[in-house]
């Protein structure tokens, strides 16, 4: 069902920036709903950002609006998450994911709607 390779995680101080990448192989993800989930320590995995098939509309969780930007490069078949002004609450494991759902269903955040998942990359924000 394809493979996702995530990279870009690390440790930064509050206010710092990171860029996560998710390179897909096997199948193109251009026409898939694509998103990033975050699993904070002791918490459930929750949708942070999503982009509808075709890349025309994006959705962000309230906690990251204005700070995170989701982008994709169709030529590289790669999804990105640009994270600025990072806060301690952003700490967690970030997973990229893709699914066949269409329209606003892309924003539901239901794990079962996403068929393909990356392995996760750790982001730690601390002083």
Buried (B, 14 or more C-beta within 10 A) or exposed (E): EBEBBBEBBEEBEEEBEBBBBBBBEEBEBBBBBBBBBBBBEEEEBBBBBBBBBEBEEBBBBEEBEEBBBBBBEEEEBBBBBBBBEBBEEBBBBBBBBBBBBEEEBBBBBEBEBBBBBBEBBEBBBEE
